[in-house]
Every structure is written in C-alpha cells, then in structure tokens.
Amino acid sequence: MKKRKKGVILIVEGVTEQIALGTILQRLAETLNLRVTVVNGDITSDDDSEPSNVRKKLGDLVKLEMQRSSFRKDDVAGVALLMDTDGAFVPNEAIMEINLGEKVHRRRGSEASSNFRYTEECIFTTNRQKAEVRNERKSRNMMLLRGMKDVRGIPFAAFYMSRNMEHVIAAKAENLTSREKSLIASDFNDSYVGNLSAFKTLINSPDIVKYKQIDGDFRQRYVLSWEYIEQKGSLRSLARASNINLLVELLEHFGNAQNSNNS
C-alpha cells in the first residue's frame, strides 16, 4: 500500500509569498504535502514578540496548521519559516529620522506610507528610537529562531529574504504598493512554475547567494548563510540576498527520504 505523503509546513509572512513560491516549491517536492501557513504579519517584529515568547508563537502556528491539515506529529517531516530581514541587523547609524513634512516619495498603500522607508544604504523613519527598538527586537528574535533545530519536536529551519521577497525575486529595492507586490508575485509564479530549472538557477545565482560557498554539510552552510546576513556593523540586511536555495535543498532532502520509504 502506498504510504501517505509526509507533510512539510512552510510559514510565510504574507499572501504574496504564497502566490510567488507556494506552487513552485510544491512542484519541486512532489512527493511531499507542502502546507503554506500565511501569518499576515511578522512574528519577529511584533511589539509583543520577545525571545521569551517567540518560540511559543511559532509553536502555536505549527499546532494550528497541524490541526487544519489533520497532521499528527509523525506525519510532518519538517517545518520551515521564511522571514524578511527588513534591515534588522544594520547599525543604528544607518537609521535616519525624517519629518513627516519632508519629501520621501510617500505613496498611498506602500511601505513608504508607514513609518519606514528603505534603501540599500539606510532606513528612513519618523521615529528613530522606535526603529532602533524594532531592529533590536527583530534581530534578537530572528537569531533565536534560526538557532532552533526543532519546534514541537519536529525538525525546523529558518530562512531569510533580504530585504524582502520582492527584492530577492525581482531585484526591486524600492518601496512598493500592495498591488505592485501582488503583480510581482503572480508574474514570478507564471514565469517559473513551468521552468523549475530556471528557478533553481536564479536562487543559486551570485546575485542572491552572497554567503561563502563550501562543500560542508547542510548545517554548516546554513550557519554560514545566517552569519553572513547578521554581520555586525554591516548593511547586508538591506541588500539583496537570500538563503532560500537551502530551503529548496531541504525540501528535496525530505522528498528523497519519502521516496526511499516508499520503495
């Protein structure tokens, strides 16, 4: 009798990540049951998120998806979390305060209409102190999460997109409206869902993979990828970079294990 597909839970911040990547990743791991959980927020930067409770927040998201998908613990091969860096690791000197009256290309419905505007060199904000606190909170939570090896007893790994998904998949560093983000996500899915080899070439290109490439095992390369983006005093978390190639590698590993179990 054919065994039930192992589940993999992928947690993302917004629906555009699901649109852009969900079907592509499922096709790369056809022997797995990939379930995408959309948070509609960022558990690393929420005002009430701290290292003392962010692990529980993640666990609660996993528990909810397991209930929704009728997964038992043994049904799930692993959990992955995909996070935007949003410049969380930049030095405070790279955070610039502006007055609301200054011209900062504010656009209705865009990130520029909130309290932050990003470039590859700095973060503009209406309140520098709050931005510094946000970055401290977000960076600490991200570092805690990326150091976790399991959640609710299930293998776990965290991955980043810098500065965000649109920056990674479309080289769009400017602040975008929600509609623009949705169009980019849909176009990306349309372009790559039928050309998985081109997708893998893109996410492994030197334009995106900035950390040092070694022949070590997955964990070594995973740690290196995070140490690159976290480097103290650097602007790397504002620049275009990602370790999503390792997410694909992990999914393929789970898929190969599923094939071995079925043979």
C-alpha positions as CSV (number, residue, x, y, z in Angstrom):
1,M,0.0,0.0,0.0
2,K,1.3,3.4,-0.9
3,K,2.3,5.5,2.1
4,R,0.7,8.8,2.9
5,K,2.8,11.8,1.8
6,K,4.9,13.4,4.5
7,G,3.9,16.9,5.3
8,V,6.1,20.0,5.4
9,I,4.8,23.2,6.9
10,L,6.2,26.4,5.4
11,I,5.4,29.6,7.4
12,V,5.5,32.9,5.5
13,E,4.7,36.5,6.4
14,G,2.1,37.3,3.7
15,V,0.0,36.0,0.9
16,T,2.3,37.3,-1.8
17,E,5.0,34.7,-0.7
18,Q,2.4,32.0,-1.0
19,I,1.4,33.2,-4.5
20,A,5.0,33.6,-5.7
21,L,6.6,30.5,-4.2
22,G,3.9,28.0,-2.9
23,T,3.2,26.2,-6.2
24,I,6.8,26.3,-7.3
25,L,8.1,24.7,-4.1
26,Q,5.3,22.1,-4.2
27,R,6.4,21.1,-7.7
28,L,10.0,20.8,-6.6
29,A,8.9,18.4,-3.8
30,E,6.0,16.5,-5.4
31,T,6.3,13.5,-3.0
32,L,5.6,15.9,-0.1
33,N,2.4,17.5,1.1
34,L,3.6,21.2,1.4
35,R,1.3,23.3,3.5
36,V,1.8,27.1,3.4
37,T,0.8,29.0,6.5
38,V,0.3,32.7,6.0
39,V,0.8,34.8,9.1
40,N,-0.3,38.1,7.7
41,G,2.4,39.7,9.9
42,D,5.8,39.3,11.3
43,I,6.2,37.4,14.5
44,T,9.8,38.6,14.8
45,S,8.9,42.4,14.9
46,D,5.5,42.4,16.6
47,D,5.6,44.8,19.6
48,D,4.8,41.9,22.0
49,S,7.3,39.5,20.5
50,E,10.4,38.7,22.6
51,P,12.9,35.8,22.7
52,S,10.9,34.7,25.8
53,N,7.7,34.1,23.8
54,V,8.5,34.0,20.1
55,R,9.3,30.2,20.3
56,K,5.7,29.7,21.6
57,K,4.3,31.9,18.9
58,L,6.0,29.7,16.3
59,G,4.8,26.6,18.0
60,D,1.2,27.9,18.1
61,L,1.3,28.5,14.3
62,V,2.6,24.9,13.7
63,K,-0.1,23.5,16.0
64,L,-2.8,25.4,14.1
65,E,-1.6,24.2,10.7
66,M,-1.3,20.6,12.0
67,Q,-4.9,20.8,13.2
68,R,-6.1,22.4,9.9
69,S,-4.3,19.7,7.8
70,S,-5.1,16.8,10.1
71,F,-1.4,16.1,10.7
72,R,-0.1,14.1,13.5
73,K,3.5,14.7,14.7
74,D,4.8,11.7,12.8
75,D,3.1,12.9,9.6
76,V,5.3,16.1,9.4
77,A,8.9,15.8,8.0
78,G,9.8,19.3,8.9
79,V,8.8,23.0,9.5
80,A,10.4,26.0,7.7
81,L,10.0,29.7,8.4
82,L,10.7,32.3,5.7
83,M,11.4,35.8,7.1
84,D,12.1,39.2,5.6
85,T,15.2,40.9,7.1
86,D,13.9,44.4,6.7
87,G,17.3,45.8,7.6
88,A,17.1,44.4,11.1
89,F,20.8,43.9,11.5
90,V,22.1,47.3,10.4
91,P,23.9,49.6,12.9
92,N,21.9,52.3,14.4
93,E,23.9,54.9,12.4
94,A,22.1,53.6,9.3
95,I,18.7,54.6,10.7
96,M,17.7,58.2,9.7
97,E,14.9,60.2,11.2
98,I,12.8,62.4,8.9
99,N,10.0,64.8,9.5
100,L,6.6,63.9,8.1
101,G,6.7,67.1,6.0
102,E,9.9,66.1,4.2
103,K,9.6,64.6,0.7
104,V,10.3,60.9,0.9
105,H,8.4,59.8,-2.1
106,R,5.5,58.7,0.1
107,R,2.9,56.6,-1.9
108,R,-0.5,55.5,-0.9
109,G,-0.6,51.8,0.0
110,S,3.2,51.4,0.0
111,E,5.7,50.8,2.8
112,A,6.6,54.4,2.4
113,S,3.2,55.4,3.7
114,S,4.1,53.6,7.0
115,N,6.8,54.6,9.5
116,F,9.6,53.1,7.4
117,R,11.2,53.7,4.0
118,Y,14.1,51.5,3.0
119,T,17.1,51.9,0.7
120,E,20.1,49.7,0.4
121,E,22.1,52.2,2.4
122,C,19.8,53.2,5.3
123,I,16.3,53.1,6.8
124,F,14.3,56.3,6.9
125,T,11.8,56.6,9.7
126,T,9.6,59.1,11.5
127,N,10.9,57.9,14.9
128,R,14.5,56.7,15.1
129,Q,14.2,55.5,18.7
130,K,11.3,53.2,17.9
131,A,13.1,51.9,14.8
132,E,16.1,51.1,16.9
133,V,14.0,49.2,19.4
134,R,12.2,47.4,16.5
135,N,15.5,46.3,15.0
136,E,16.9,45.2,18.3
137,R,13.7,43.1,18.9
138,K,13.5,41.7,15.4
139,S,17.2,40.8,15.2
140,R,17.2,39.0,18.5
141,N,14.1,37.1,17.6
142,M,15.5,36.1,14.2
143,M,18.7,34.9,15.7
144,L,16.8,32.8,18.3
145,L,14.6,31.2,15.6
146,R,17.4,30.5,13.2
147,G,19.3,28.7,16.0
148,M,16.3,26.4,16.8
149,K,16.6,22.8,15.4
150,D,13.1,21.7,16.2
151,V,9.6,23.0,17.0
152,R,7.1,20.9,18.9
153,G,9.6,18.0,18.4
154,I,9.6,18.4,14.6
155,P,12.8,19.3,12.6
156,F,12.9,23.1,12.0
157,A,14.9,25.6,10.0
158,A,14.5,29.3,9.3
159,F,15.4,31.1,6.1
160,Y,15.6,34.8,5.1
161,M,15.0,37.1,2.2
162,S,16.8,40.4,2.2
163,R,15.5,43.0,2.3
164,N,12.2,41.3,1.4
165,M,10.8,38.9,-1.2
166,E,10.4,41.4,-4.0
167,H,14.0,42.5,-3.6
168,V,15.1,38.9,-3.9
169,I,12.9,37.6,-6.8
170,A,12.6,40.8,-8.8
171,A,15.5,43.0,-7.7
172,K,13.0,45.6,-6.6
173,A,14.7,47.6,-3.8
174,E,12.2,50.5,-3.8
175,N,9.1,50.7,-1.6
176,L,6.1,49.0,-3.3
177,T,2.3,49.2,-3.1
178,S,0.4,46.1,-2.1
179,R,-0.9,45.9,-5.7
180,E,2.6,46.1,-7.1
181,K,3.7,43.3,-4.7
182,S,0.8,41.1,-5.8
183,L,1.6,41.6,-9.5
184,I,5.3,40.8,-9.0
185,A,4.3,37.6,-7.1
186,S,1.9,36.5,-9.8
187,D,4.3,37.2,-12.6
188,F,7.1,35.3,-10.8
189,N,4.9,32.3,-10.4
190,D,3.8,32.4,-14.0
191,S,7.5,32.7,-15.2
192,Y,8.9,29.9,-13.1
193,V,6.2,27.4,-12.2
194,G,6.8,25.7,-15.6
195,N,10.6,26.1,-15.5
196,L,11.9,24.8,-12.3
197,S,15.5,24.6,-13.5
198,A,15.4,28.3,-14.2
199,F,14.1,28.9,-10.7
200,K,16.9,26.9,-9.2
201,T,19.4,28.8,-11.3
202,L,18.1,32.1,-10.1
203,I,18.0,31.3,-6.4
204,N,21.6,29.9,-6.6
205,S,22.9,32.8,-8.6
206,P,25.7,35.1,-7.1
207,D,23.2,37.9,-7.2
208,I,21.2,36.2,-4.4
209,V,23.6,33.8,-2.7
210,K,26.1,36.0,-1.0
211,Y,27.4,33.8,1.7
212,K,30.6,31.8,1.3
213,Q,30.1,28.6,-0.6
214,I,31.7,25.5,0.9
215,D,31.4,21.7,0.4
216,G,30.3,21.2,4.0
217,D,27.1,19.6,5.2
218,F,23.8,21.4,5.2
219,R,24.1,22.6,8.8
220,Q,27.5,24.2,8.2
221,R,26.2,26.0,5.1
222,Y,23.0,27.0,6.9
223,V,25.0,28.6,9.8
224,L,27.3,30.4,7.3
225,S,24.4,31.8,5.4
226,W,23.0,33.3,8.6
227,E,26.3,34.6,9.8
228,Y,26.7,36.5,6.6
229,I,23.4,38.4,6.9
230,E,23.8,39.0,10.6
231,Q,27.4,40.5,10.4
232,K,27.7,43.2,13.0
233,G,28.0,46.8,11.6
234,S,27.1,45.8,8.1
235,L,24.3,46.9,5.7
236,R,23.8,43.4,4.4
237,S,20.3,43.0,5.7
238,L,19.2,45.9,3.4
239,A,21.0,44.4,0.4
240,R,19.6,41.8,-2.0
241,A,20.4,38.3,-0.6
242,S,18.8,35.1,0.5
243,N,19.4,31.5,1.6
244,I,16.2,30.2,0.0
245,N,18.4,27.9,-2.0
246,L,18.9,26.0,1.2
247,L,15.2,25.7,1.7
248,V,14.8,24.1,-1.7
249,E,17.7,21.7,-0.8
250,L,15.9,20.8,2.4
251,L,12.7,20.1,0.6
252,E,14.5,17.9,-1.9
253,H,16.1,16.0,1.0
254,F,12.7,15.4,2.6
255,G,11.4,14.3,-0.8
256,N,14.2,11.9,-1.3
257,A,13.6,10.4,2.1
258,Q,10.0,10.0,1.2
259,N,10.9,8.2,-2.0
260,S,13.2,5.8,-0.1
261,N,10.5,5.0,2.4
262,N,8.1,4.2,-0.4
263,S,10.5,2.0,-2.4
